[in-house]
Amino acid sequence: MPIQKTSTLVKADHHRPRVIQCNAFDEVLREVPVAVAFYYKDAVDGETLKQSLKVALEVFDLFSARL
């Protein structure tokens, strides 16, 4: 499987407004980006992954993700 050389920013289509309570640790690290990488044993369809991520991000409307 070839390595993907481009990325796509994924944001939720809808969001549920909410108040998130932050603690002191969150305030100290609020400018630090969080990078997470997931690897799958078998090939995953990119469009299916993108749509699933959009749905998951509806709960976390403050966030976006890059595939």
Residue frames as qw, qx, qy, qz and C-alpha x, y, z in Angstrom:
[[0.000, 0.889, 0.458, 0.000, 0.00, 0.00, 0.00],
 [0.429, 0.466, -0.035, 0.773, 1.53, 3.34, -1.02],
 [0.288, -0.430, -0.443, 0.732, 2.05, 6.07, 1.57],
 [0.129, 0.873, 0.443, 0.157, -0.41, 8.94, 1.29],
 [0.491, 0.052, -0.045, 0.869, 1.44, 12.20, 0.64],
 [0.165, -0.440, -0.137, -0.872, -1.47, 14.59, 1.11],
 [0.085, -0.259, -0.800, 0.535, -3.72, 15.23, 4.07],
 [0.239, -0.551, -0.511, -0.615, -7.32, 16.27, 4.56],
 [0.105, -0.113, 0.526, -0.836, -8.69, 18.37, 7.40],
 [0.355, -0.414, -0.801, -0.249, -11.82, 16.75, 8.84],
 [0.176, -0.085, 0.404, -0.894, -14.39, 18.73, 10.84],
 [0.199, 0.388, 0.863, -0.255, -17.81, 17.76, 12.10],
 [0.014, -0.432, -0.557, -0.709, -20.79, 18.76, 9.95],
 [0.478, -0.714, -0.261, -0.440, -22.88, 19.40, 13.07],
 [0.321, 0.224, -0.671, 0.630, -21.96, 20.03, 16.65],
 [0.533, -0.663, -0.523, -0.049, -23.55, 19.80, 20.07],
 [0.035, 0.727, -0.277, 0.627, -22.73, 22.96, 22.04],
 [0.802, -0.453, -0.361, 0.144, -21.32, 22.15, 25.44],
 [0.168, -0.889, 0.347, -0.247, -19.22, 23.59, 28.22],
 [0.864, 0.091, -0.404, 0.287, -15.96, 21.78, 28.87],
 [0.504, -0.853, 0.132, -0.032, -14.46, 22.28, 32.32],
 [0.669, 0.510, -0.399, 0.364, -10.68, 22.61, 32.15],
 [0.729, -0.627, -0.103, 0.255, -8.26, 22.10, 35.00],
 [0.201, -0.877, 0.308, 0.308, -4.93, 23.84, 35.60],
 [0.570, -0.193, 0.685, 0.411, -3.06, 21.18, 33.61],
 [0.491, 0.625, 0.560, 0.233, -5.31, 21.86, 30.59],
 [0.067, 0.990, 0.059, -0.106, -4.63, 25.58, 30.85],
 [0.403, -0.668, 0.495, 0.384, -0.86, 25.07, 30.95],
 [0.433, -0.088, 0.785, 0.433, -0.90, 22.82, 27.89],
 [0.504, 0.662, 0.440, -0.339, -3.64, 24.51, 25.85],
 [0.346, 0.807, -0.301, -0.372, -1.22, 25.72, 23.16],
 [0.243, -0.394, 0.865, 0.193, 0.46, 22.32, 22.76],
 [0.710, 0.226, -0.361, -0.560, -0.88, 20.40, 19.75],
 [0.685, -0.190, 0.681, -0.178, -1.72, 16.74, 20.24],
 [0.494, 0.436, -0.620, -0.425, -0.59, 14.38, 17.52],
 [0.695, -0.099, 0.670, -0.240, -1.98, 10.87, 17.44],
 [0.405, 0.379, -0.680, -0.479, -1.40, 8.25, 14.78],
 [0.802, -0.012, 0.497, -0.331, -3.45, 5.09, 14.30],
 [0.184, 0.387, -0.818, -0.384, -2.33, 2.10, 12.28],
 [0.848, 0.084, 0.206, -0.480, -4.64, -0.60, 10.99],
 [0.569, -0.212, 0.774, 0.178, -3.68, -4.19, 10.29],
 [0.470, 0.431, 0.700, 0.321, -5.85, -4.28, 7.16],
 [0.128, 0.187, 0.293, 0.929, -6.50, -1.56, 4.60],
 [0.091, 0.616, 0.598, -0.505, -9.20, 0.95, 5.58],
 [0.303, 0.655, 0.487, 0.492, -11.23, 2.80, 2.98],
 [0.278, 0.017, -0.156, 0.948, -10.25, 6.47, 3.26],
 [0.304, -0.368, -0.272, -0.836, -13.74, 7.86, 2.63],
 [0.692, -0.480, -0.525, -0.124, -15.30, 5.56, 5.24],
 [0.585, -0.236, -0.393, 0.669, -12.64, 6.58, 7.75],
 [0.076, 0.178, 0.022, 0.981, -13.25, 10.28, 6.98],
 [0.486, -0.453, -0.379, -0.644, -17.03, 9.98, 7.44],
 [0.723, -0.422, -0.522, 0.162, -16.63, 8.02, 10.68],
 [0.453, -0.101, -0.285, 0.839, -14.26, 10.64, 12.04],
 [0.150, -0.352, -0.179, -0.906, -16.73, 13.43, 11.16],
 [0.650, -0.514, -0.447, -0.337, -19.42, 11.68, 13.22],
 [0.705, -0.319, -0.430, 0.464, -17.05, 11.13, 16.15],
 [0.305, 0.082, -0.121, 0.941, -16.01, 14.81, 16.08],
 [0.313, -0.608, -0.387, -0.618, -19.65, 15.91, 16.50],
 [0.689, -0.618, -0.360, 0.117, -19.26, 15.09, 20.18],
 [0.577, -0.464, 0.016, 0.673, -15.97, 17.03, 20.37],
 [0.399, 0.848, 0.309, 0.164, -16.88, 20.12, 18.36],
 [0.207, -0.921, 0.236, 0.233, -13.82, 22.04, 19.56],
 [0.516, -0.397, 0.663, 0.370, -11.57, 19.64, 17.71],
 [0.730, 0.581, -0.186, -0.308, -10.76, 18.79, 14.14],
 [0.777, -0.275, 0.525, 0.211, -8.53, 16.11, 12.72],
 [0.346, 0.690, -0.485, -0.410, -6.19, 15.65, 9.82],
 [0.910, 0.065, 0.409, 0.015, -6.13, 12.47, 7.76]]
